[in-house]
Amino acid sequence: MQQRKAGDVSYLVPSPPAPATGLKACLNQLQQHWRREENLAALWQAWPHIAGPQLAPHCQPLRLQGGRLVVGARHAQWLQALRYNKHRLLGALRGAGFSVKDLVLQQHQPGALPAFGSEEEAQVWAQHPSRVDVFGMAGCPSCGRPAPAGELQRWSRCSFCQRERMDNGVALGSPSDATTPAVQ
């Protein structure tokens, strides 16, 4: 506000408006703000690259607060896949410049569940890495047990070995993970 005088009377008038900014400049400023503030919107934009083509369509970031990211998976099978890839996701998030300290994984269905026996349900199951009839069987390089080839391709080990790693804290991003090769 600015003050003006007319004779003995003083009055306030609004300041002149700021010059108009172009839409492209506004959008660029907003995008920079999202990245700088680690806003969830920036994470949504980068999510397909961070989670990868197999996981990204089946899960999404829900909340980012205080370095803690909550990620929701649409189906129990994909929640399991998220758990097995928690350490990889943390690494990818940090590599993309997000200072995420912890991941909380939960089941989250943004809309109505697909009908039992529906085409959508069939498509989700058809893509899951534990499918033996689609991906075949192979031997786990860690323990030699037979395992679905999709699991071995996704996690470089069978689900039993991966679960053991998770129980020992390795898959949770502990310091001992530095000596373990990264999962692709």
N, C-alpha and C positions, 0 to 999 in steps of 0.2 A: 504494500500500500504506500501511496505517496500522499504527502500533505500539501494542500494548496491554500492560498489566502485570496480572499476577495474582500478587500476593504478590511474591516475589523473581524471578519469571520474566517475561521480556519476550518477546512473540511478535508476528509480523506477521499481519495479517488483510487480506483484500482490501478495497479501497475500495468503497463502495456503488455499484451500477450507475447509469449516467446515466439520466435519465428517458427513457421511450420516445418516439420521434418518429413522427408519422403518416407513412403511405406517401406521401401527396401532398407533404408537406414534404420528405421524403427525395428524391423525384424532382425537385422544384424545385431543391434544393441541387445535385444531380448535374448537372442541365441548366445551371445557372449555372457550375459548375466546368468543364464542357465548353467553354462559351463563353469563359470567362476564360483557360483554359489552351490554347485553340485545339486542342482535342482533335479527332481525326479523326471522332469520333461527331457532334460539332456540325456538321462539314462535310458529313457524310452527310445530316444532317437538312436542311441548307440547299441541298444540291446541285441538286435539281430547279429551284429558283428561279435559282441561279447559272448553271448550264449551259443552261437553257432547255428548252422542251418537245421540241425537235428532237434535241438532243445528249444530254440527261440519260439517256434510256433505253438508250443505246448505249455509255456510258462511266461510269466511277466512280472516285472518289478511292481510292487504295490505301494511300499512306503520306504522313504529314506530319511532317517532322523538320527542325528548324533553319530553318524558313521555306521549305523546299523541298517542294513537293507533287508526288507521283507520281500520274498519272492514267492509267488503263488503258482502252483501247477494245477492244470485242469483235471487230471486223472491221477489215481494212485500210482500207476506205472511210471508216469513222468515225474511224480514226486520222488520216487525211488531213484530215477535217473538223475534228478537234481542232487539228491543226497550223495550219490556216488561221484558226482562231479563238483562238489562243493569247493574243494581246494582249487580246481581248475578255474571255476568261476571267480573265486576271490583273486586269483592271479591275473585273470583277464580284466577284471574291474580295476585293479590297481595299475595294470599296464596301460589301461585307457585313461588314466589320470583321476579316477574316482578314489577317494580315500575311505573306502569301506573297510571297517574293522571287523564286522561280523555279518554273517548271512543267517537269516531265519527263514526256513523253508516250511511252507504249509500248503495244504490243498486249498484251491480257490477256483470256484466255478463262477465266472462273471455273468453267466446267464443260466437259462434252464439247462438241466442235464439232457444230453441226447437220449432219445428213446432207446430202450433196450432192444438190441438187434438192429438198430438203425444203421444206415450207410455211414454216418459220421462216426459212430462208435467203432464200426468195422475198420474205418480208415485209421483211426488212432491206434488200434491194436495192431494193424498191419505194419505200422512204422516202428513199433517198439523193438529195441535191440535184443530182447530176450526171446524173440520168436525163433524157434528151432526149424519149423517147417518152411520158413522163408530164407533164413540166413544159413541154415545148416549147423553142424556140430564141428567142434575142433577141440584140441587139447590145450588147457591152460598152460602158458609158459612158466608160471610160478610153481604150480603144484601138480600139473599133469592130469588133473581131473577133466572129464569131458564137460564142455560148456558151450552155450550158443555162440556161434561165430560173431554175431552182432555185438554181444557183450565184450568179447575179446577185442574186436575192432574199436569199440567205443572206449573201453576202460583199460585195455592192455592186460587184462587178467580176468578171471572168472568172478562172479558175484561173491563167492565165498571168500576169496583172497581179498577182494575189495572191501568186503564187510570187516574182515580182520584188520585191515589197514585203518579203517574208520574207527574201530574199537580201540586201536592203539594210538589214536590221535593224529595219525599221519594225514588222513584225508581232510582233517579239520584245519590244516594250515599251520601245524606246529613247527618249531624250529628244526625238528628232525626231518622234515619234508625236504630240506635243502639237499640232502644226500640221496634223495629218491628221484629217479627220472620223472619228468613231467608227463602227464597223460595227454595224449593228443585228442 
